[in-house]
Amino acid sequence: MPILRLTLAYDGSDFVGWQRQATGVSVQGLVESALTRLTGAAAVVTGAGRTDAGVHALGQVASARVSTDRSPAELHRALNALLPDAVRVVALEEAAPDFHARYGAKAKRYVYRLATGDVCSPFERRYAWHVTHPLETAAMSEALAPLLGRHDFAAFQATGSRVRDTTRTLYEARLEEPIPGASWPRGPGPGVASELTFVLRGDGFLRHMVRNIVGTLVEIGRGRWPPGQMAAVLASRERRLAGPTAPPQGLFLVEVEY
Amino acid sequence: MPILRLTLAYDGSDFVGWQRQATGVSVQGLVESALTRLTGAAAVVTGAGRTDAGVHALGQVASARVSTDRSPAELHRALNALLPDAVRVVALEEAAPDFHARYGAKAKRYVYRLATGDVCSPFERRYAWHVTHPLETAAMSEALAPLLGRHDFAAFQATGSRVRDTTRTLYEARLEEPIPGASWPRGPGPGVASELTFVLRGDGFLRHMVRNIVGTLVEIGRGRWPPGQMAAVLASRERRLAGPTAPPQGLFLVEVEY
């Protein structure tokens, strides 16, 4: 049976996350149900990353072993016809027989979006964390630098996680300010929030790692902690020293590299 | 009693439109309820334009006569605290005693967004019209030109409207292609839609006028009609000769000028 490689975009607002759960609608569950209906055999779909409830994806990658007479192009169209419009298959192709979306992933790129200003645009409310405190972008950029490279990221792991090896490598960790004139329809109006985007790319991410890093960055941007606190938290490997977990709606899984 | 001038942004997806209706949630109704609760007296809020169900606003303007001890800044904060996050007051100020949001409006600017490509981004589904047919942008730009200036726009008025004078003046009518690299988070993924934006600015708009012009433009962009058809439809003053009404979710009231 051929292995399919699916690239998926989804608006995570109304889902319990990527992973199938006992209750609630998951993206994995939706894709499995649609594939099962199309092929007549129970499909198992494996995602590269398990995005949490409310987290979005532009380029989640999934693999599935299916038996079907349909061409990849037909299957692509048929899947999108069955899925809700909050979940889209943006690409579907036959992969090498040993392709595995999770174990084969070499790097992932996440972005986390902040909306700033007094008033949050209605068009950002589901796609950014609205922070009303003024934020020092230079301090946040400075704090990101020591995260680059290979480190034990235990301090940024979700409480209660039981991962044996908490060492990961970050290839990119930077802050992007908005491109002037390009924020529409995210608010040319007076007082409407502008946006800041954190880009994090690495060989793997612990549960809540991006959101805990962003929560720490915002403490630094607000001036409650000095920029050097990030390196101190990292070195401590103590979750209780990091900032709060940033809310899910600002986080996007943008790309998975193989 | 002072006159307030409110600038409002809203995501129209879940509302019956700007105007209060017998059933359903309207933006006007929400703002009136919030003002009534804050001032203790029944508030009447007048909007510059009556956006239809599903139509969005970045800069709707409304006027209201209220009696309150609160400062404009306090009222602004209190209103946003009471309103759902799909409706935001982006500015609130005391206006001149003769200010009237509807009768005082000198010009309005609307934009209409199209998502193109085979697959519509989940992040566009509520904020653009997804058109899968290839579109000739040069033909659509050519078709827009004869709309500029003072004309009888009866051909683009909603069926059943009874407006005595259907003459309006358009100051701007143009097509904007996406700014390269600026489409995020609207889809860097392969196959995800890019966008086209129509900008229309004029001294007034008939009901469905922008959506009927866009419906006609898409017929021209698809190659079903030549670009010259737009001028012919305009001259005919016959609604039945124009294209279909484009769906509401691509339309944004961006700005009202006084």
Contacts between the chains, C-beta under 8 A, distances in Angstrom:
chain1	res1	chain2	res2	distance
A	7	B	189	6.2
A	7	B	190	6.5
A	7	B	191	7.9
A	9	B	119	8.0
A	9	B	121	6.1
A	9	B	122	5.5
A	9	B	123	7.7
A	9	B	187	6.8
A	9	B	189	5.6
A	9	B	192	6.1
A	10	B	122	5.5
A	11	B	122	4.0
A	11	B	123	6.1
A	11	B	125	7.8
A	56	B	122	7.9
A	56	B	123	7.6
A	56	B	185	7.5
A	58	B	185	6.3
A	58	B	187	6.3
A	58	B	188	6.4
A	58	B	189	5.0
A	58	B	192	7.3
A	59	B	188	7.5
A	59	B	189	4.6
A	80	B	119	6.6
A	85	B	120	6.8
A	85	B	122	6.6
A	85	B	125	4.7
A	86	B	122	5.0
A	86	B	125	7.2
A	87	B	122	6.6
A	88	B	119	5.1
A	88	B	120	6.9
A	88	B	121	7.0
A	88	B	122	5.6
A	88	B	192	7.6
A	89	B	119	7.3
A	90	B	119	5.4
A	90	B	187	7.8
A	90	B	189	4.6
A	90	B	190	5.9
A	90	B	191	4.5
A	90	B	192	5.2
A	91	B	189	7.5
A	91	B	190	5.0
A	91	B	191	5.5
A	111	B	184	7.9
A	111	B	185	7.5
A	113	B	185	7.2
A	119	B	9	8.0
A	119	B	80	6.6
A	119	B	88	5.1
A	119	B	89	7.4
A	119	B	90	5.4
A	120	B	85	6.8
A	120	B	88	6.9
A	121	B	9	6.1
A	121	B	88	7.0
A	122	B	9	5.5
A	122	B	10	5.5
A	122	B	11	4.1
A	122	B	56	7.9
A	122	B	85	6.6
A	122	B	86	5.0
A	122	B	87	6.6
A	122	B	88	5.6
A	123	B	9	7.7
A	123	B	11	6.1
A	123	B	56	7.6
A	123	B	127	7.0
A	125	B	11	7.8
A	125	B	85	4.7
A	125	B	86	7.2
A	127	B	123	7.0
A	127	B	185	6.6
A	179	B	179	7.3
A	179	B	181	7.0
A	179	B	182	5.0
A	181	B	179	7.0
A	181	B	182	8.0
A	182	B	179	5.0
A	182	B	181	8.0
A	182	B	182	3.3
A	184	B	111	7.9
A	184	B	197	8.0
A	185	B	56	7.5
A	185	B	58	6.3
A	185	B	111	7.5
A	185	B	113	7.3
A	185	B	127	6.6
A	185	B	252	5.8
A	187	B	9	6.8
A	187	B	58	6.4
A	187	B	90	7.8
A	188	B	58	6.3
A	188	B	59	7.5
A	188	B	254	6.9
A	188	B	255	7.7
A	189	B	7	6.2
A	189	B	9	5.6
A	189	B	58	5.0
A	189	B	59	4.7
A	189	B	90	4.6
A	189	B	91	7.6
A	189	B	255	7.9
A	190	B	7	6.6
A	190	B	90	5.9
A	190	B	91	5.0
A	191	B	7	7.9
A	191	B	90	4.4
A	191	B	91	5.5
A	192	B	9	6.2
A	192	B	58	7.4
A	192	B	88	7.6
A	192	B	90	5.2
A	197	B	184	8.0
A	252	B	185	5.9
A	254	B	188	6.8
A	255	B	188	7.6
A	255	B	189	7.8
